[in-house]
């Protein structure tokens, strides 16, 4: 029984450390390959659920805001307008 508790006390922190290291490595790889949030040319401004299968989303792309409907069948563009200026504290 003592051997089991000893192994548990050693292996549990080791596994937690390995998980933490994998997450840090994934974050580093994303930052270096440009997959992270800083390099995206598209940004989801806002989403609203209309029903369990239908959602409205406002997407900012190249200085335009595009209103799309998202369902199981796919995306449908509903409207388009120039992008609004964001306040300094409005960043995500």
Secondary structure, 3 states (H helix, E strand, C coil): CHHHHHHHHHHHHHHHHHHHHHHHHHHHHHHHHCCCHHHCCEEEEEEEEEECCEEEEEEEECCEEEEEEEECCEEEEEEEEECCCCCHHHCC
